[in-house]
């Protein structure tokens, strides 16, 4: 969520690239054999729970989907910023 706040709305591809670079568990702990598998992992492990809790929204832009924080997501991120600062 902090990455979304820094970058603003970002594509799913951008989130996958960030997840790979940062070795986030949704990719690092699974064997994604192709790009479709990476998108499924992103959706099921990251985006679906965040959308269900109201922290992010998906916006269709042509064939692509852009992900952005909601006001509730920004408030939650600010409330738990100290956890990120400790790391």
C-alpha positions in Angstrom: 0.0 0.0 0.0 2.9 2.3 0.7 4.1 1.7 -2.9 0.7 2.7 -4.2 0.7 5.9 -2.2 4.2 6.8 -3.5 3.5 6.0 -7.2 -0.2 6.9 -7.4 -2.4 4.7 -9.6 -0.3 1.9 -11.0 -1.0 -1.0 -13.3 -1.1 -4.6 -12.2 2.1 -5.2 -14.3 3.8 -2.4 -12.3 2.7 -4.1 -9.0 4.1 -7.5 -10.2 7.4 -5.9 -11.2 7.6 -4.3 -7.8 6.7 -7.5 -6.1 9.4 -9.3 -8.0 12.0 -6.7 -7.2 11.1 -6.5 -3.5 10.8 -10.3 -3.3 7.3 -10.0 -1.8 5.8 -13.3 -0.6 3.0 -13.5 -3.1 5.6 -14.1 -5.8 8.7 -15.3 -3.9 6.8 -18.1 -2.1 5.1 -19.5 -5.2 6.3 -20.9 -8.5 4.7 -18.7 -11.2 5.4 -20.5 -14.4 4.1 -17.7 -16.7 2.7 -14.2 -16.7 -0.9 -15.3 -16.2 0.1 -17.2 -13.1 1.7 -14.0 -11.7 -1.5 -12.0 -12.3 -3.6 -14.8 -10.6 -1.2 -14.7 -7.6 -1.4 -10.9 -7.4 -5.2 -11.0 -7.6 -5.8 -13.8 -5.1 -3.1 -13.0 -2.5 -3.0 -9.2 -2.7 -5.7 -7.3 -4.6 -8.9 -9.3 -3.8 -8.4 -9.0 0.0 -7.5 -5.3 -0.2 -10.5 -4.6 -2.5 -12.8 -6.6 -0.1 -11.6 -4.5 2.8 -12.1 -1.3 0.9 -8.4 -0.3 0.9 -7.9 -0.2 -2.9 -10.0 0.1 -6.0 -9.4 -1.2 -9.5 -10.1 1.1 -12.4 -10.5 -0.2 -15.9 -8.5 1.8 -18.5 -9.0 0.2 -21.8 -7.8 -3.4 -21.4 -5.7 -2.6 -18.4 -6.6 -2.2 -14.8 -5.1 0.5 -12.7 -4.9 0.1 -8.9 -5.2 3.0 -6.5 -5.7 3.5 -2.8 -9.1 4.6 -1.5 -9.4 7.2 1.3 -9.8 4.3 3.8 -6.6 2.8 2.4 -4.7 6.0 2.9 -6.0 6.4 6.5 -5.1 2.8 7.3 -1.6 3.3 5.8 -1.1 6.4 8.0 -2.4 4.6 11.1 0.2 1.8 10.6 3.1 3.9 9.2 5.1 3.3 12.4 5.4 -0.4 11.4 7.0 0.5 8.1 9.3 3.0 9.8 10.5 0.3 12.2 11.6 -1.9 9.4 
